Amino acid sequence: MNFSLQIIEIILSVVITVLVLLQGKGGGLGGIFGSDSGGAFRTKRGAEKIIFQSTIGLSALFFLNVFFIIATAPR
């Protein structure tokens, strides 16, 4: 069981890394495709919001998985 939790941990870490890199610093998804937001504050919408919320949810799963790995580790 501990091996499968470790595999899940690796997969979660790779997915979280990709999602964080997709977010970009303040540019949003529009910055990837060449548009400029002008530095003004704006709300997250569409795919940007989904990526943001997914990052939060997967981060929570990542830390829960760490606790399960610690709890099932041989002593």
Secondary structure as GFF3:
##gff-version 3
##sequence-region A 1 75
A	DSSP	alpha_helix	2	23	.	.	.	ID=ss1
A	DSSP	three_ten_helix	29	31	.	.	.	ID=ss2
A	DSSP	alpha_helix	47	72	.	.	.	ID=ss3
###
